[in-house]
Amino acid sequence: MKRFAYAIGDCLVLSGRGAKHIMRRIDTLITSAILPIIFLLLFKYLFGGAMGIALGDESYLNYVLPGILLMSFGFLASTTATAVNDDMAKGLVARLRSMPVARPVFIVGHIFASLIRNSLALICVVGLALALGYRSPATFTAWLCAIVILLLFALAMTSIAVVMGFAASSPDAASAYGMPLMFLPYFTGAFVPIETMPQALQVFCARQPVNTVWKAISGLTLGGEGYSIWAAIAWCAVITIIFLIIGGLLFSRTEN
Amino acid sequence: MNEREIAVSVRGLTKNYGKSQVLKGVDFEIPKGSVFCLLGSNGAGKTTIIHILTTRLKPNAGEARICGYDAVKQPAKARRHFSLTGQYAAVDELLTARENLIMIGRLFHIQNPKQKADELLRRFGLTADAHKAVSAYSGGMRRRLDIAMSLTADPEIIFLDEPTTGLDPQNRLEMWQIVRELTKSGITIFLTTQYLDEAERLADTIAILNDGKIVKQGTPEGLKSLIVGSSLVLYFETAADLAKAKERLDGSSLSADNDALTLSITTDGRMKAVAEIIDRLSDLSVTQMEQKRASIEDVFLQLVTKEANQ
């Protein structure tokens, strides 16, 4: 019981550190919001016209918003990977490892900071989309559900980023490792309908986890059918758990 | 020695990385409250020993104990008794010095983290800069903060892994002062260094690590014959003059570099010895002369020369 209380306390201490880092690195915070906004403007004004016609006069902004959010979370994973690796390079991980603290607690601070950045991106992108004419027929409950899944997806991406941060040889490499996560949503129906892709790609895209997540969010916000909230949640949970376990092991490993 | 009076004991420690054997059976014991210095050149295995003792690395064979606890089998218990200060100051640059100390204090679950932080800031002369972000600190201030953080939980043993590497002479002196003050509090200090003068000034016991083995161990006084003051490096204009100089100084500890045309002479650092060398070589084309801090290489050179002369 005492150990559990200590672990919770340690999590709070390191989350506090994460919060201070965000406040003192305002430039990182601003870029966390700006790039997702650029994605949104790009897809609305550059591709929006042609895509709207191709989709049969549907609003492309309405269609593409979930994809932009997923892509933004992938992009933000790089920041976490870099931050984790930076702590390794600076020797802070070595210091914590040699201390009698509940060891995987270190990761919690980074997850907390990452969720703050992701939430900010979410608020900025949805807010701007609404200003540009995005309209959703969904109920409040459906939106709440969509937000929960979005944050779970952000958590999953963050967990992968933590492992990348531990595995990378330098902060620069960690940042580069994070990049592919940003492109995962392209291999779903988030930007163009899967039916328009080559056969082999269709098989892959229809089955990959990010597509399941996208279908749930798109279905919830646009009121479509043929999606499963539980499948989306399960995928996010499985990815998070697997990568957090790997991250915990990497943090507390004793080298051979 | 009584078990309870021993802070660190290492027996038959070996470690391989693939095929290369880094440690080939290391033994030593450190009494509580003393300063132990592990002296060795780059790559001798100093950091490997520290990593094993601080539970980060598993040895292939042998035993490492911290206050009686096995570093391999009881790492959590061992960790309660020591603190590590690495080759790089492990501080959070975005936080202030006080925030760094409070964070570590909270993670150690000590009673009054804030009070402890202020006490350590005072002790290490950082009170005036306590609320500045560490990114604005000088190298010396970072090291001081780093050591202050290591003392947060009042450890019995502190590991200082090459604490003066990369510091300028002034900060090095300051670090020596800090180590001396630490000894007054009764803490056991495990220090590694590449520099002989550092070991001589700070340690109660010096162990020289070479090629994965402790080759000499003793008090600074006991190792006095090995303690060379410095080396004198001469730069020559011609290879012929370099050869002549080697001939004239036959019997001293020399190492010549025929490509760079330099000759390094190990001396006791006294004016008399230096004057004698200058006197003997006064007619040769020496373009430049400099004195270098004695390093472990100089000791080995001295050791080898002595053996050859006997």
Interface residues (C-beta under 8 A of the other chain):
Chain A: Y6 G9 D10 V13 L14 G16 R17 K20 H21 R24 R25 K90 G91 L92 A94 R95 L96 R97 S98 M99 P100 V101 T254 E255 N256
Chain B: H51 T54 T55 R56 L57 K58 P75 A76 R79 R80 F82 S83 L84 G86 Q87 Y88 A89 A90 V91 D92 E93 L94 L95 E99 M103 I104 R106 L107 F108 H109 A133 M149 A153
